[in-house]
Amino acid sequence: MRIGLPDVPALERGVSLLGSGGGGDTVTGAALLRNRLAAGHRVALTPVGELGADAQVVPIGVVGATAVFAEKLPSGAEFGAAIAAIERWTARRADALVSIEVGGLNGVLPLVVGGRLGLPVADADLSGRGVPRLNQLSVAAAGKGLTPAALAEPGGQVLVLAEATAAELERTARAFLAGSGGWAVLALAPISAGELPSCAITGSMSSAVSLGRQALSVGERSGAEELAAATGGRVIGLGRVVEVSRRPGPGEHGRTGFARGSATILDHRSRSLLRLEMENEYLFAMRDGEPVASTPDVLAVLDRRTGVPIACDVVRQGVEVTVLQLPAAEFWTDPRRLPVLEPRAFGIDCDPILMEARR
């Protein structure tokens, strides 16, 4: 699938929706992609089946405080440095790239990098949505290791972690990021293209473009139900944000955890209160205390006037919003993998409430 300038708005809207309120700023990533396309570079998504079975596919993405990304822009060398470190450590040449996360910024950047380095980008990713932790990537859920892994930061430092569990890699990455300006490029152990269907969400990048195109086709003046019908989701809330609270999340071994919080919406239709629990992403929804939707489905909060998704870190009291539930990728509804992203994985004592179960 060739990506041209007219496709960028759809890609940006699609990955923003799939971020489920997280994943980082897509505006900057989309601007970088437009610049690449305007310069005449070819950018395309390659179906996994068109890559040779033995092709070495390197997962890449940006980790850390992606909000800082727009303030401290990449030089471009960070991506090449991380990939080169993996190539040296494994003695295998990268034949293609795959995004670690289709939701948010990482749904756009691999296309920029692929165009710059002349590497094909697989039409797949390792999450199918926005996820907050490395142990929640699909490769980890499928039982594959993430290492060797390389972290490259804007100042030029490159760290290679030869062996580690996903949790150990997470801790090391956080420590590295604390002294590197807030964000870094992460490259993971190569995956053969023949293995990707068993440990990745295939077709997810082109699906994001389609989702964004459907959302944009509705237009700003259409109603919430029309938007839900166009995107294959359902409306779970339509009203004004009346309260936003934020608090530190539970940590481990004395370390600070991810920020937690909640946003409460007064629904104009039913006069009920819809409360969204969040930890980097929107994870769980209750209406008047009764659970109505949850991860791994995507919960997207959109500005009611413009249809633009509102991230967890910028949602504010007084905004008029539409709350959509979008179905999770089939990878995550498999009972073997569901525990990785179900509410209890985030300390919420509730069974998952998915659109699939309502059909």
KEKE-3310 file (N, C-alpha, C; in steps of 0.2 Angstrom, whole numbers, plus 5000, padded with zeros to 4 digits):
npx = (5004:5004:5009:5003:5003:4990:4985:4989:4982:4971:4979:4984:4973:4968:4978:4978:4965:4967:4976:4969:4968:4982:4999:5006:5009:5003:5003:5016:5023:5016:5018:5032:5031:5024:5034:5044:5037:5035:5047:5049:5052:5049:5036:5029:5018:5021:5013:5014:5015:5021:5034:5049:5050:5061:5065:5072:5065:5064:5058:5053:5052:5047:5050:5046:5044:5033:5027:5037:5043:5040:5046:5059:5065:5069:5085:5086:5096:5095:5087:5093:5105:5100:5095:5106:5114:5107:5109:5123:5124:5117:5122:5115:5107:5095:5081:5068:5056:5046:5032:5032:5020:5004:4996:4995:5010:5019:5013:5015:5029:5038:5036:5041:5055:5057:5056:5067:5078:5077:5071:5058:5042:5033:5016:5010:5010:5015:5006:4993:4985:4986:4998:5004:5015:5031:5030:5018:5017:5014:5023:5029:5017:5015:5025:5038:5055:5061:5074:5090:5090:5090:5093:5093:5097:5093:5105:5115:5120:5120:5112:5114:5105:5108:5102:5087:5072:5055:5050:5062:5069:5060:5062:5076:5075:5068:5076:5087:5080:5078:5090:5092:5085:5071:5065:5068:5074:5068:5074:5070:5074:5076:5063:5058:5050:5041:5037:5030:5015:5011:5015:5012:5001:4994:4992:4988:4992:4988:4974:4973:4974:4962:4952:4954:4951:4937:4932:4935:4927:4914:4913:4913:4901:4892:4882:4886:4882:4882:4896:4900:4895:4901:4914:4914:4912:4904:4894:4897:4896:4891:4893:4898:4914:4915:4923:4941:4953:4969:4982:4996:5001:5002:5018:5032:5044:5048:5048:5042:5025:5016:5007:4990:4973:4956:4942:4927:4911:4897:4883:4873:4862:4856:4858:4866:4882:4897:4912:4929:4943:4960:4977:4990:4983:4965:4956:4945:4928:4914:4896:4887:4892:4892:4901:4904:4912:4929:4947:4954:4948:4947:4946:4940:4941:4933:4934:4919:4915:4924:4928:4941:4953:4955:4969:4974:4982:4979:4965:4952:4942:4925:4925:4916:4912:4913:4912:4919:4918:4929:4932:4943:4959:4959:4969:4970:4959:4959:4958:4971:4979:4972:4972:4984:4980:4968:4957:4961:4975:4979:4976:4963:4949:4940:4930:4934:4925:4919:4916:4915:4909:4896:4889)
npy = (4994:5010:5025:5041:5059:5063:5053:5055:5063:5053:5043:5049:5052:5039:5032:5040:5038:5024:5025:5025:5036:5037:5035:5046:5062:5064:5074:5080:5069:5066:5078:5076:5065:5071:5080:5071:5064:5075:5078:5069:5056:5038:5030:5016:5003:4986:4971:4957:4945:4947:4949:4940:4924:4922:4935:4947:4956:4971:4977:4994:5009:5024:5027:5032:5049:5055:5067:5076:5075:5083:5095:5092:5088:5074:5070:5061:5052:5044:5033:5026:5023:5014:5004:4999:4995:4984:4976:4974:4967:4955:4951:4951:4957:4970:4968:4973:4984:4985:4993:4995:4999:5003:5013:5030:5040:5031:5024:5031:5036:5024:5024:5035:5033:5021:5026:5035:5027:5018:5005:4993:4994:4984:4979:4979:4978:4978:4979:4983:4993:5007:5004:5003:4997:4988:4974:4971:4971:4962:4952:4948:4944:4933:4924:4926:4933:4949:4954:4954:4971:4988:5005:5022:5038:5056:5063:5055:5044:5026:5012:4995:4981:4965:4953:4951:4950:4956:4964:4968:4975:4985:4992:4995:5004:5014:5020:5024:5033:5043:5050:5055:5065:5062:5055:5041:5031:5014:4999:4982:4964:4956:4949:4935:4936:4926:4922:4932:4933:4925:4932:4945:4959:4958:4968:4979:4992:4997:4995:5005:5017:5015:5016:5029:5036:5032:5038:5052:5054:5056:5068:5085:5089:5079:5067:5058:5045:5042:5043:5032:5021:5022:5019:5007:5006:5009:5021:5026:5036:5054:5070:5082:5084:5084:5082:5079:5069:5066:5055:5047:5031:5014:5008:4998:4989:5001:5010:5023:5022:5021:5036:5038:5040:5048:5052:5061:5061:5069:5063:5069:5063:5053:5058:5052:5047:5045:5037:5037:5027:5029:5025:5031:5027:5027:5015:5009:5009:5016:5017:5026:5018:5005:4994:4996:4996:4991:4989:4975:4982:4997:5013:5028:5046:5059:5076:5084:5094:5094:5081:5077:5066:5066:5066:5057:5064:5077:5079:5089:5098:5103:5101:5097:5081:5065:5048:5034:5016:5005:4990:4977:4971:4955:4947:4950:4946:4932:4919:4915:4926:4937:4940:4948:4961:4964:4971:4968:4967:4979:4982:4983:4977:4968:4959:4958:4969:4968:4973:4963:4952:4957:4955)
npz = (5000:4995:5003:5001:5001:5002:5010:5023:5033:5036:5040:5052:5059:5061:5069:5080:5085:5088:5098:5110:5119:5122:5118:5112:5104:5088:5079:5076:5071:5060:5053:5050:5042:5031:5027:5022:5012:5003:4999:4990:4993:4993:5001:5009:5014:5017:5014:5026:5020:5008:5011:5012:5020:5028:5030:5040:5052:5060:5075:5079:5088:5097:5114:5131:5137:5127:5124:5125:5114:5103:5107:5108:5095:5084:5076:5067:5066:5077:5075:5065:5072:5083:5076:5069:5079:5084:5072:5073:5085:5083:5071:5060:5045:5044:5036:5035:5043:5058:5067:5084:5090:5085:5089:5091:5091:5087:5077:5065:5064:5060:5046:5042:5045:5038:5025:5025:5027:5017:5019:5019:5026:5037:5036:5049:5067:5085:5094:5091:5096:5108:5121:5138:5143:5140:5142:5138:5125:5109:5105:5118:5124:5116:5120:5116:5117:5120:5119:5110:5114:5109:5114:5109:5111:5109:5112:5107:5114:5115:5120:5123:5127:5131:5136:5144:5154:5149:5159:5165:5155:5154:5166:5164:5153:5158:5167:5159:5151:5160:5161:5149:5142:5141:5130:5119:5105:5103:5098:5094:5096:5081:5071:5061:5046:5043:5056:5060:5059:5070:5081:5080:5076:5061:5046:5053:5051:5038:5041:5051:5043:5035:5045:5050:5038:5037:5048:5046:5035:5039:5044:5052:5057:5058:5068:5084:5083:5069:5067:5075:5068:5056:5060:5065:5079:5095:5103:5120:5128:5129:5131:5144:5151:5168:5178:5182:5188:5194:5199:5207:5201:5208:5213:5210:5221:5227:5217:5207:5200:5185:5180:5186:5184:5182:5172:5172:5164:5161:5155:5142:5136:5145:5157:5166:5175:5167:5170:5167:5169:5169:5163:5157:5145:5141:5150:5156:5158:5168:5170:5181:5191:5186:5177:5159:5148:5142:5142:5133:5122:5113:5120:5115:5117:5110:5104:5104:5095:5084:5082:5084:5092:5110:5121:5136:5144:5142:5143:5149:5162:5157:5143:5129:5124:5114:5118:5112:5110:5103:5094:5100:5093:5086:5090:5104:5110:5111:5122:5128:5128:5132:5146:5147:5144:5150:5162:5175:5173:5175:5188:5190:5197:5188:5176:5158:5147:5132:5115:5106:5114:5115:5104)
capx = (5000:5008:5006:5004:5001:4982:4983:4992:4977:4968:4983:4985:4967:4967:4982:4976:4960:4969:4980:4965:4970:4989:5003:5010:5007:5003:5004:5023:5025:5012:5022:5038:5030:5023:5040:5047:5034:5035:5054:5050:5053:5043:5034:5024:5017:5022:5010:5019:5015:5025:5041:5052:5049:5067:5067:5073:5060:5066:5053:5056:5047:5049:5048:5047:5039:5033:5025:5043:5046:5039:5050:5066:5064:5074:5089:5085:5101:5093:5084:5098:5109:5097:5094:5113:5116:5104:5112:5129:5124:5114:5125:5110:5105:5088:5077:5062:5054:5039:5031:5030:5014:5001:4992:4999:5016:5023:5009:5018:5036:5041:5035:5046:5061:5058:5058:5074:5083:5076:5069:5051:5039:5028:5009:5009:5013:5016:5001:4986:4982:4991:4999:5009:5021:5034:5028:5011:5018:5011:5028:5029:5011:5016:5030:5045:5059:5062:5081:5093:5086:5094:5090:5097:5094:5095:5112:5120:5121:5116:5113:5112:5103:5109:5097:5083:5065:5052:5050:5069:5070:5056:5066:5082:5073:5065:5082:5090:5077:5079:5096:5093:5080:5064:5063:5073:5072:5069:5074:5070:5077:5073:5058:5058:5043:5037:5035:5026:5008:5010:5016:5011:4994:4995:4987:4985:4994:4983:4968:4972:4972:4955:4949:4955:4947:4930:4931:4935:4922:4908:4913:4913:4894:4888:4881:4890:4880:4885:4903:4901:4893:4907:4921:4913:4912:4898:4894:4896:4895:4890:4892:4903:4918:4914:4929:4947:4957:4975:4986:5002:4999:5006:5024:5035:5050:5050:5049:5035:5022:5013:5001:4983:4968:4950:4938:4920:4907:4889:4880:4867:4856:4853:4860:4871:4889:4902:4918:4934:4949:4966:4984:4993:4978:4959:4956:4939:4922:4908:4891:4884:4895:4891:4905:4901:4917:4935:4953:4958:4945:4949:4941:4942:4937:4934:4931:4912:4914:4929:4930:4948:4954:4958:4973:4973:4986:4976:4958:4951:4935:4922:4925:4911:4915:4910:4916:4918:4922:4931:4934:4950:4961:4957:4975:4969:4953:4961:4959:4977:4982:4967:4975:4989:4978:4962:4957:4965:4982:4980:4974:4956:4946:4933:4931:4934:4919:4921:4911:4914:4904:4889:4887)
capy = (5000:5016:5031:5048:5065:5063:5048:5057:5064:5047:5039:5052:5051:5032:5030:5044:5034:5017:5026:5025:5042:5037:5034:5052:5067:5062:5080:5080:5063:5067:5083:5073:5061:5075:5082:5066:5063:5081:5078:5064:5049:5033:5028:5011:4997:4980:4965:4953:4939:4949:4948:4933:4921:4923:4942:4949:4962:4974:4982:5000:5014:5029:5026:5038:5055:5057:5074:5080:5074:5089:5100:5090:5084:5069:5072:5056:5048:5040:5027:5022:5020:5009:4998:4997:4992:4977:4972:4972:4962:4949:4949:4950:4964:4972:4968:4977:4987:4985:4997:4992:5001:5007:5018:5036:5043:5025:5022:5036:5036:5019:5025:5041:5030:5017:5030:5038:5021:5013:4999:4992:4994:4979:4981:4975:4981:4973:4980:4984:4999:5010:5000:5007:4993:4983:4967:4970:4970:4956:4947:4946:4940:4926:4920:4928:4938:4956:4956:4960:4978:4994:5012:5027:5044:5061:5065:5051:5038:5020:5006:4988:4976:4958:4948:4953:4949:4962:4969:4971:4979:4991:4996:4998:5009:5020:5023:5027:5039:5048:5054:5056:5070:5060:5050:5037:5026:5008:4993:4975:4958:4954:4943:4933:4938:4920:4921:4938:4931:4922:4936:4952:4961:4959:4972:4984:4999:4999:4996:5012:5021:5014:5018:5036:5038:5032:5044:5059:5054:5057:5076:5087:5091:5073:5065:5053:5038:5041:5042:5025:5017:5023:5016:5000:5006:5011:5027:5024:5043:5060:5075:5087:5082:5088:5081:5076:5069:5063:5053:5042:5024:5010:5006:4991:4989:5007:5014:5026:5018:5025:5040:5035:5046:5047:5058:5059:5064:5070:5061:5073:5059:5049:5061:5047:5049:5040:5038:5033:5026:5029:5025:5032:5026:5025:5008:5006:5014:5014:5021:5026:5013:4999:4993:4996:4994:4990:4986:4978:4987:5004:5018:5035:5052:5064:5083:5083:5098:5093:5074:5075:5062:5070:5061:5057:5069:5084:5080:5094:5099:5108:5100:5092:5075:5059:5043:5028:5010:5002:4983:4975:4966:4948:4944:4951:4942:4925:4918:4914:4933:4942:4942:4953:4968:4964:4976:4965:4968:4986:4982:4985:4970:4967:4955:4963:4970:4969:4973:4956:4949:4960:4953)
capz = (5000:4994:5007:4998:5005:5004:5015:5029:5038:5038:5045:5058:5063:5063:5074:5086:5088:5091:5104:5116:5123:5124:5112:5111:5099:5081:5074:5074:5067:5053:5049:5048:5036:5025:5024:5019:5006:4999:4997:4985:4995:4992:5008:5007:5018:5013:5017:5029:5016:5003:5014:5012:5026:5032:5031:5047:5053:5066:5078:5081:5090:5102:5121:5135:5137:5120:5124:5125:5107:5099:5110:5107:5089:5082:5071:5062:5067:5083:5072:5062:5077:5086:5071:5067:5085:5083:5067:5075:5090:5080:5065:5055:5042:5045:5029:5035:5050:5060:5072:5091:5092:5080:5092:5092:5087:5083:5071:5060:5063:5056:5039:5041:5046:5032:5019:5026:5027:5011:5021:5019:5033:5037:5037:5055:5073:5090:5100:5089:5100:5113:5127:5142:5145:5135:5143:5135:5117:5107:5105:5124:5125:5113:5123:5113:5120:5117:5118:5112:5113:5109:5115:5106:5113:5105:5113:5104:5118:5113:5125:5121:5133:5128:5139:5150:5153:5147:5165:5166:5150:5155:5171:5162:5149:5162:5170:5154:5149:5166:5160:5141:5139:5141:5125:5115:5100:5105:5093:5098:5093:5074:5070:5054:5043:5044:5062:5062:5060:5076:5087:5079:5073:5054:5043:5057:5049:5033:5045:5054:5037:5034:5051:5050:5032:5039:5053:5043:5030:5043:5044:5059:5059:5059:5075:5086:5080:5062:5068:5077:5062:5051:5062:5068:5086:5098:5108:5127:5132:5125:5136:5146:5156:5174:5183:5180:5194:5193:5205:5206:5201:5212:5210:5212:5224:5229:5211:5206:5195:5180:5182:5185:5184:5180:5169:5173:5159:5162:5148:5140:5134:5150:5164:5170:5175:5164:5173:5163:5172:5164:5165:5150:5140:5144:5151:5159:5159:5172:5170:5187:5195:5183:5171:5153:5143:5145:5138:5127:5117:5113:5122:5112:5119:5105:5105:5101:5089:5079:5081:5086:5099:5116:5125:5143:5148:5140:5144:5154:5164:5153:5136:5127:5121:5112:5120:5108:5111:5096:5095:5100:5088:5087:5094:5111:5112:5112:5130:5130:5128:5135:5153:5147:5143:5153:5167:5181:5172:5178:5195:5191:5198:5184:5170:5152:5144:5125:5110:5104:5118:5115:5097)
cpx = (5004:5005:5008:5002:4994:4981:4985:4987:4973:4972:4984:4979:4966:4971:4981:4970:4962:4974:4976:4967:4978:4993:5007:5007:5008:5005:5011:5025:5022:5016:5029:5037:5028:5029:5044:5044:5035:5042:5055:5051:5047:5042:5028:5023:5017:5018:5015:5020:5020:5033:5043:5051:5055:5069:5067:5070:5062:5061:5056:5050:5051:5046:5049:5042:5038:5030:5031:5046:5045:5043:5058:5066:5070:5079:5088:5090:5100:5091:5089:5103:5106:5097:5101:5116:5114:5107:5119:5129:5122:5118:5120:5108:5098:5086:5071:5061:5047:5038:5029:5023:5010:4997:4996:5005:5019:5019:5012:5025:5040:5041:5040:5053:5062:5060:5065:5079:5083:5074:5061:5048:5033:5021:5007:5011:5013:5011:4994:4982:4987:4991:5004:5015:5024:5032:5021:5011:5016:5017:5029:5023:5012:5022:5037:5048:5060:5069:5084:5089:5091:5090:5095:5093:5097:5102:5117:5122:5117:5118:5110:5111:5103:5103:5094:5076:5062:5051:5057:5071:5066:5060:5072:5080:5071:5072:5086:5087:5077:5084:5097:5088:5073:5062:5069:5070:5073:5069:5074:5073:5073:5068:5058:5051:5039:5034:5030:5019:5006:5011:5015:5003:4995:4990:4985:4987:4989:4976:4967:4971:4965:4951:4948:4951:4940:4928:4930:4929:4915:4907:4912:4905:4889:4887:4886:4888:4882:4892:4904:4900:4898:4913:4920:4913:4905:4899:4893:4895:4895:4888:4898:4907:4917:4919:4934:4951:4963:4979:4991:4999:5004:5012:5026:5042:5053:5050:5042:5032:5019:5008:4995:4979:4961:4947:4931:4916:4900:4886:4873:4861:4852:4854:4863:4878:4893:4909:4923:4940:4954:4972:4988:4987:4971:4958:4949:4934:4916:4903:4887:4886:4895:4896:4902:4906:4924:4941:4952:4955:4947:4944:4944:4938:4939:4931:4924:4911:4918:4930:4937:4949:4957:4962:4972:4976:4983:4969:4957:4943:4932:4921:4919:4914:4910:4915:4914:4922:4923:4933:4941:4952:4960:4963:4973:4963:4954:4962:4966:4981:4978:4970:4980:4986:4971:4962:4961:4973:4984:4978:4967:4952:4939:4935:4931:4927:4920:4915:4909:4909:4897:4886:4883)
cpy = (5006:5022:5037:5053:5065:5058:5050:5059:5058:5043:5042:5051:5044:5030:5034:5040:5027:5018:5025:5030:5042:5037:5040:5056:5064:5068:5080:5075:5064:5073:5081:5069:5065:5078:5077:5065:5069:5082:5073:5057:5044:5030:5023:5006:4991:4974:4960:4947:4940:4949:4941:4930:4922:4930:4944:4956:4965:4979:4988:5005:5019:5027:5032:5043:5058:5064:5078:5080:5080:5095:5098:5085:5079:5072:5067:5050:5042:5033:5023:5019:5014:5003:4995:4993:4985:4973:4970:4966:4955:4946:4947:4957:4964:4972:4972:4980:4985:4989:4993:4994:5005:5013:5024:5037:5037:5022:5026:5035:5031:5021:5031:5037:5025:5020:5033:5033:5017:5006:4998:4992:4989:4981:4977:4980:4976:4975:4981:4990:5003:5005:5004:5004:4989:4976:4966:4971:4963:4950:4944:4942:4933:4922:4921:4933:4944:4958:4951:4966:4983:5001:5017:5034:5050:5064:5061:5044:5032:5015:5000:4984:4969:4953:4951:4951:4956:4967:4972:4976:4986:4995:4999:5004:5015:5024:5026:5033:5045:5053:5056:5061:5068:5055:5047:5033:5019:5003:4987:4970:4957:4948:4941:4934:4932:4919:4927:4937:4928:4926:4944:4953:4963:4964:4978:4991:5001:4999:5003:5017:5021:5017:5026:5039:5038:5037:5050:5059:5056:5065:5078:5088:5085:5071:5059:5046:5037:5040:5034:5020:5017:5019:5009:5000:5007:5017:5025:5031:5049:5065:5079:5083:5087:5087:5077:5075:5064:5061:5048:5035:5020:5008:5000:4992:4996:5012:5017:5023:5023:5030:5037:5041:5043:5053:5056:5064:5064:5069:5065:5069:5056:5053:5057:5050:5043:5041:5033:5033:5026:5028:5025:5032:5025:5018:5005:5011:5011:5019:5021:5020:5006:4999:4992:4995:4994:4988:4979:4981:4994:5009:5025:5040:5057:5071:5082:5088:5096:5085:5072:5072:5067:5065:5062:5063:5077:5085:5085:5095:5104:5106:5095:5087:5069:5054:5037:5022:5007:4995:4982:4971:4959:4945:4944:4948:4935:4924:4917:4921:4938:4944:4947:4960:4969:4969:4974:4966:4975:4987:4984:4978:4969:4963:4960:4963:4972:4970:4967:4952:4951:4958:4947)
cpz = (5000:4999:5003:5003:5007:5009:5022:5034:5040:5042:5052:5062:5066:5069:5081:5089:5092:5097:5111:5121:5125:5117:5109:5105:5092:5077:5072:5070:5060:5049:5047:5042:5030:5022:5020:5012:5001:4996:4991:4987:4995:4999:5006:5013:5014:5017:5020:5024:5010:5005:5014:5019:5031:5033:5038:5048:5060:5069:5081:5084:5095:5109:5125:5135:5130:5119:5123:5117:5102:5101:5108:5101:5087:5076:5065:5063:5073:5080:5069:5067:5081:5082:5070:5073:5086:5078:5069:5080:5088:5074:5060:5052:5043:5037:5029:5042:5051:5066:5079:5093:5087:5083:5094:5088:5083:5078:5064:5059:5059:5049:5037:5041:5040:5026:5019:5025:5021:5013:5021:5026:5032:5039:5043:5061:5079:5096:5097:5092:5104:5119:5131:5143:5140:5136:5140:5127:5115:5107:5112:5126:5122:5115:5120:5117:5116:5115:5113:5110:5113:5110:5113:5108:5109:5106:5110:5108:5115:5118:5123:5127:5130:5130:5144:5148:5151:5153:5166:5161:5151:5161:5169:5157:5153:5165:5165:5152:5154:5164:5153:5138:5139:5136:5122:5110:5103:5099:5096:5093:5086:5075:5063:5052:5043:5050:5064:5063:5067:5082:5086:5076:5066:5051:5047:5055:5043:5036:5048:5049:5036:5039:5051:5044:5034:5044:5050:5038:5033:5043:5051:5061:5060:5066:5077:5084:5073:5063:5070:5072:5057:5053:5065:5075:5089:5103:5115:5131:5127:5130:5138:5151:5162:5179:5180:5186:5192:5199:5203:5206:5206:5209:5212:5215:5225:5223:5210:5200:5190:5183:5181:5186:5182:5177:5170:5168:5161:5156:5147:5139:5140:5157:5168:5170:5172:5167:5169:5168:5167:5167:5159:5145:5144:5144:5153:5160:5163:5171:5177:5191:5192:5177:5164:5147:5146:5140:5138:5122:5118:5115:5120:5115:5114:5106:5101:5095:5083:5077:5082:5092:5104:5120:5132:5147:5146:5141:5150:5156:5159:5146:5135:5122:5119:5115:5116:5111:5104:5098:5095:5094:5090:5091:5101:5114:5113:5119:5132:5131:5131:5142:5153:5147:5146:5159:5173:5179:5174:5185:5196:5191:5195:5178:5164:5149:5137:5121:5107:5108:5118:5108:5097)
residu = (MET:ARG:ILE:GLY:LEU:PRO:ASP:VAL:PRO:ALA:LEU:GLU:ARG:GLY:VAL:SER:LEU:LEU:GLY:SER:GLY:GLY:GLY:GLY:ASP:THR:VAL:THR:GLY:ALA:ALA:LEU:LEU:ARG:ASN:ARG:LEU:ALA:ALA:GLY:HIS:ARG:VAL:ALA:LEU:THR:PRO:VAL:GLY:GLU:LEU:GLY:ALA:ASP:ALA:GLN:VAL:VAL:PRO:ILE:GLY:VAL:VAL:GLY:ALA:THR:ALA:VAL:PHE:ALA:GLU:LYS:LEU:PRO:SER:GLY:ALA:GLU:PHE:GLY:ALA:ALA:ILE:ALA:ALA:ILE:GLU:ARG:TRP:THR:ALA:ARG:ARG:ALA:ASP:ALA:LEU:VAL:SER:ILE:GLU:VAL:GLY:GLY:LEU:ASN:GLY:VAL:LEU:PRO:LEU:VAL:VAL:GLY:GLY:ARG:LEU:GLY:LEU:PRO:VAL:ALA:ASP:ALA:ASP:LEU:SER:GLY:ARG:GLY:VAL:PRO:ARG:LEU:ASN:GLN:LEU:SER:VAL:ALA:ALA:ALA:GLY:LYS:GLY:LEU:THR:PRO:ALA:ALA:LEU:ALA:GLU:PRO:GLY:GLY:GLN:VAL:LEU:VAL:LEU:ALA:GLU:ALA:THR:ALA:ALA:GLU:LEU:GLU:ARG:THR:ALA:ARG:ALA:PHE:LEU:ALA:GLY:SER:GLY:GLY:TRP:ALA:VAL:LEU:ALA:LEU:ALA:PRO:ILE:SER:ALA:GLY:GLU:LEU:PRO:SER:CYS:ALA:ILE:THR:GLY:SER:MET:SER:SER:ALA:VAL:SER:LEU:GLY:ARG:GLN:ALA:LEU:SER:VAL:GLY:GLU:ARG:SER:GLY:ALA:GLU:GLU:LEU:ALA:ALA:ALA:THR:GLY:GLY:ARG:VAL:ILE:GLY:LEU:GLY:ARG:VAL:VAL:GLU:VAL:SER:ARG:ARG:PRO:GLY:PRO:GLY:GLU:HIS:GLY:ARG:THR:GLY:PHE:ALA:ARG:GLY:SER:ALA:THR:ILE:LEU:ASP:HIS:ARG:SER:ARG:SER:LEU:LEU:ARG:LEU:GLU:MET:GLU:ASN:GLU:TYR:LEU:PHE:ALA:MET:ARG:ASP:GLY:GLU:PRO:VAL:ALA:SER:THR:PRO:ASP:VAL:LEU:ALA:VAL:LEU:ASP:ARG:ARG:THR:GLY:VAL:PRO:ILE:ALA:CYS:ASP:VAL:VAL:ARG:GLN:GLY:VAL:GLU:VAL:THR:VAL:LEU:GLN:LEU:PRO:ALA:ALA:GLU:PHE:TRP:THR:ASP:PRO:ARG:ARG:LEU:PRO:VAL:LEU:GLU:PRO:ARG:ALA:PHE:GLY:ILE:ASP:CYS:ASP:PRO:ILE:LEU:MET:GLU:ALA:ARG:ARG)
# end
